[in-house]
Amino acid sequence: MTDFARTRALFHIPEGVIYLDGNSLGPLPIAAAERVSNMLTAEWGELLIRGWNTAGWFVQPRKLGDRIGRLIGAEQGSVMVGDTLSIKVYQALASALDLNPGRRIVLSDSGNFPSDLYMAQGLIASLGRGHELKIVAPEAVEDAIDGSVAAILLTEVDYRTGRLHDMKRLTAKAHAAGALAIWDLAHSAGALEVDVAGANADFAVGCTYKYLNAGPGAPAFIYVAPRHAATARPALSGWMGHAAPFAFDLDYRAGSGIERMRVGTPPVIAMAALDAALDAWEGVSLADVRQQSIRLADLFVELVEAGCPDLALASPRDGSVRGSQVSFRHPQGYAIMQALITRGVIGDFRAPDAIRFGFTPLYIGEAEVRGAARILAEIIGGRLWDEPRFRQKALVT
């Protein structure tokens, strides 16, 4: 049984704040500050360039990949950390299309994160081989998988509503139709029991700054199923993915296995924070996390619907088909969220009208859920959001 009182003590939550936005940016693991400071002073400061060998900077992307791999059900040596999530989406899709050259359709859904769709559009335009991005409603994905599809590109948990795709079923449907399956785990890794190997996924990508709590701008990761590791062509053939980067060959030779999915120089400082953040998962059962997350989110839905009849639930009511987040809709959603934040309840807003809340048992419990619901009811009931200052849109919502 996971001790959530122990994990809660591992994070810095500012006094007076109820933090329900870990689905967008996880809070600071207390150990990360010391780890990063040590990297800066004892490693970079004292070792200088020797740190690439002596402190293990060069091999860190693979080692951290294996640590993340244990949280997503990946085989040893099949996950690489580095770069941004958008870059990893590009890599995965480019490789999948090369592995399935006779097909031209990339299938995604309208609940996918826009950046994934943008990267697909950009890749297709650059290839100039007649590929097409087909976007359907989330509930229509399964029926849209047919013999024309080269790859499905799906985010397992809908970023707006929390709607959860069935990875195993859709991957099996894709394979039966001769397509490959690429999964974005940005809202899954660290929130759900993910099993990319058991689901037979071909590729998976994800970020580490949400439920994995590695900090703003933390590096992303990519999973390549071992059956593709030796043949997946790295479209972004960077120096670090070369078979022998320090041979300084003028021609690219892909590294072995997952090593070929390295692109640029790893962000060593950010990886120190990620390494510390992953320590919080030692002794944690994702099954316990999932069960507690559903319980907390269900309680929040119950309390909000009782106290805020003006809000409409945008997420699935059944927790088993929902990620670790809940959204409600209101025409003045942005102003409502700003009013909430001034009262110490931090969630976020997603256009056009959704207020979004994440439930992360590592540092959130029932008391916070009840407190947040009470404050939200006060804001809605008293129209406390109805002030000009709450309607002024910030750059980040």
Helices and strands as residue ranges (DSSP letters): H 4-8, E 11-12, E 18-19, E 28-29, H 30-38, I 39-45, H 46-47, G 48-50, H 51-54, H 60-72, E 79-81, H 85-99, E 105-109, H 114-127, E 132-136, G 138-140, H 141-144, E 149-155, H 167-176, E 180-184, E 203-206, E 221-224, G 226-228, G 239-241, G 245-247, G 257-261, H 268-279, H 286-307, E 312-313, G 319-321, E 325-329, H 333-342, E 345-346, E 348-350, E 354-358, H 366-381, G 388-391
